[in-house]
Amino acid sequence: MKHSVLAAAAIALAVSAFSAQAETLPGVRGVNHIGLTVPDIAEAESFFSDVLGCEKATSFGPFRDDTSTFMQDLLDVDPRAVVNQITLMRCGFGSNIELFSYDAPDQKDVRPRNSDVGGHHIAFYVDDIDAAAAYFKEKGIRTLMGPFPVNEGPAAGQAIIYFFAPWGLQMEAISFPDGMAYEKDGGPVLWSNTSPAE
């Protein structure tokens, strides 16, 4: 009896694990792009290309609906919102960036901090964190403390420095050329810009 209960529990766990795997997003391959609404799209294009080295792939727009609820139904924005322009940027071996220029009757100008719900940042992998910090200083880019080396815990091996776009978007430069400590434990490892196929 005891063995049959254990066997039943093991089968139930196996079935629930299989069900959890089967219920993930079908065909997902990874992050395609990060969308950002910016106050000045020309300034944003220039920053991402001239400072960070991304390449502009294309721009399109405007999109609007002056009589119906298309914008609300598609994007969950005010029905009279206007997407003036969308620009797609390719950023090396990483996620693409999609820049939006919007006008909307209820538009807010709030820049959340990391500690706020909805706070966010974009991290760019660099080969040399000290060279990146020197570059930011030379370009007059606002940075926070750093580069900061992480020497303990599962993330040991990385070094970071946070920096800001001219309109206040918080970003991060990160480097871990010899990997991070957690990788030695086995199991899944984070996708890497330096070995994108692995």
Legacy VTK file of the C-alpha trace (Angstrom):
# vtk DataFile Version 3.0
C-alpha trace
ASCII
DATASET POLYDATA
POINTS 198 float
0.000 0.000 0.000
2.761 2.406 1.008
4.644 1.721 -2.248
1.522 2.239 -4.373
0.879 5.614 -2.690
4.493 6.661 -3.380
4.217 5.433 -6.973
0.976 7.354 -7.458
2.590 10.491 -6.006
5.593 10.096 -8.322
3.317 9.685 -11.353
1.286 12.735 -10.310
4.474 14.805 -10.006
5.722 13.605 -13.392
2.386 14.407 -15.041
2.230 17.857 -13.433
5.836 18.585 -14.502
5.014 17.501 -18.063
1.829 19.587 -18.025
3.771 22.652 -16.859
6.239 22.208 -19.704
3.466 21.627 -22.226
1.642 24.801 -21.174
4.470 27.236 -21.945
4.298 29.647 -24.883
4.343 27.475 -28.027
7.389 27.970 -30.244
9.058 30.648 -28.094
12.666 31.296 -29.132
13.667 34.324 -27.078
13.272 38.063 -26.621
12.812 39.758 -30.003
12.687 43.384 -28.940
12.245 45.826 -26.077
9.780 48.634 -26.748
10.470 52.104 -25.354
8.337 55.229 -25.598
10.680 58.216 -25.754
10.077 61.986 -25.572
12.175 62.810 -28.678
12.616 60.023 -31.202
15.413 61.747 -33.142
17.395 62.167 -29.910
16.753 58.521 -28.997
17.800 57.239 -32.438
20.973 59.305 -32.199
21.789 58.070 -28.690
21.242 54.405 -29.504
23.232 54.633 -32.747
25.961 57.218 -32.107
26.650 56.403 -28.432
25.681 52.733 -28.021
26.449 51.451 -31.511
22.993 50.152 -32.475
21.922 50.338 -36.118
18.641 51.765 -37.369
16.816 49.097 -39.386
13.605 50.938 -40.311
11.026 53.533 -39.287
7.297 53.673 -39.968
4.111 55.419 -38.849
2.015 57.361 -38.016
-0.844 55.230 -36.680
-4.088 56.692 -35.381
-7.842 56.184 -35.341
-9.871 59.392 -35.012
-13.315 57.767 -34.912
-13.156 54.313 -33.345
-11.347 52.310 -30.634
-8.644 50.618 -32.716
-5.749 52.106 -30.705
-7.353 51.114 -27.411
-8.259 47.630 -28.640
-4.814 46.915 -30.098
-2.479 48.707 -27.662
-4.533 49.488 -24.521
-3.942 53.236 -24.921
-6.357 56.175 -25.138
-8.536 55.749 -28.263
-7.231 59.105 -29.594
-3.560 58.243 -28.981
-1.288 58.680 -31.982
1.866 56.702 -32.654
3.797 59.333 -34.587
6.692 57.056 -35.456
8.184 53.668 -34.654
11.907 53.058 -35.203
13.477 49.607 -34.986
17.126 49.395 -33.932
19.439 46.369 -34.030
21.855 46.231 -31.112
24.656 43.754 -31.843
24.062 40.203 -30.628
21.168 41.070 -28.360
17.563 42.139 -28.295
16.363 44.684 -30.818
15.074 48.040 -29.527
11.735 49.456 -30.714
11.425 53.211 -30.151
7.960 54.811 -30.027
6.993 58.461 -30.389
3.469 58.926 -28.988
0.984 61.741 -28.499
-1.962 60.899 -26.247
-4.526 62.947 -24.309
-3.671 61.089 -21.080
0.095 60.790 -21.611
2.210 60.832 -18.442
5.863 61.797 -18.105
6.995 59.504 -15.280
10.434 57.917 -15.112
10.263 55.082 -12.564
13.296 54.173 -10.500
14.543 50.600 -10.159
12.721 50.349 -6.819
9.329 51.389 -8.273
6.811 48.836 -9.498
7.275 48.966 -13.252
10.861 50.113 -12.816
13.176 48.793 -15.473
16.546 49.114 -17.136
18.289 47.766 -20.228
21.677 46.107 -19.797
24.308 46.119 -22.546
27.081 43.538 -22.407
30.558 45.020 -22.912
33.920 43.257 -23.212
35.750 45.720 -20.924
33.803 47.451 -18.145
36.613 49.906 -17.364
36.823 50.972 -21.001
33.032 51.457 -21.003
33.181 53.633 -17.881
35.959 55.749 -19.409
33.924 56.090 -22.615
30.856 57.299 -20.705
32.978 59.889 -18.895
34.523 61.094 -22.164
31.059 61.416 -23.767
29.576 63.242 -20.754
27.104 60.422 -20.075
25.705 60.445 -16.536
26.680 57.321 -14.591
26.216 56.049 -11.074
28.887 54.470 -8.866
31.137 52.013 -10.610
32.356 49.995 -12.230
31.262 47.797 -9.355
32.790 44.293 -9.232
30.655 41.510 -7.766
33.035 39.277 -5.810
30.697 37.060 -3.780
27.592 34.957 -4.309
26.169 33.391 -7.455
26.759 36.524 -9.575
30.461 36.757 -8.635
32.533 37.439 -11.726
30.435 40.247 -13.131
31.095 43.983 -13.004
28.469 46.655 -13.638
27.947 50.376 -14.049
24.582 52.094 -14.464
24.225 54.986 -16.914
21.467 57.199 -18.299
20.151 58.283 -21.680
19.746 62.073 -22.064
15.999 61.793 -21.328
16.560 59.801 -18.108
16.182 56.156 -19.201
18.325 54.052 -16.873
20.644 51.510 -18.475
23.491 49.273 -17.392
26.806 48.148 -18.815
27.710 44.649 -17.609
30.671 42.369 -18.192
31.558 38.860 -17.017
34.305 37.658 -19.385
35.122 34.612 -17.232
31.503 33.767 -16.472
29.647 33.972 -13.166
30.002 31.731 -10.126
26.563 30.092 -10.467
27.558 28.543 -13.813
29.847 26.072 -12.022
26.824 24.468 -10.303
25.437 23.056 -13.553
21.907 23.568 -14.783
20.718 26.271 -17.159
22.936 29.265 -17.834
21.897 32.711 -19.006
21.974 33.477 -22.714
25.255 35.137 -23.594
25.995 37.953 -26.025
29.503 36.544 -26.519
28.265 33.004 -27.369
24.778 33.612 -28.776
24.341 30.089 -30.140
24.940 28.369 -26.789
LINES 1 199
198 0 1 2 3 4 5 6 7 8 9 10 11 12 13 14 15 16 17 18 19 20 21 22 23 24 25 26 27 28 29 30 31 32 33 34 35 36 37 38 39 40 41 42 43 44 45 46 47 48 49 50 51 52 53 54 55 56 57 58 59 60 61 62 63 64 65 66 67 68 69 70 71 72 73 74 75 76 77 78 79 80 81 82 83 84 85 86 87 88 89 90 91 92 93 94 95 96 97 98 99 100 101 102 103 104 105 106 107 108 109 110 111 112 113 114 115 116 117 118 119 120 121 122 123 124 125 126 127 128 129 130 131 132 133 134 135 136 137 138 139 140 141 142 143 144 145 146 147 148 149 150 151 152 153 154 155 156 157 158 159 160 161 162 163 164 165 166 167 168 169 170 171 172 173 174 175 176 177 178 179 180 181 182 183 184 185 186 187 188 189 190 191 192 193 194 195 196 197
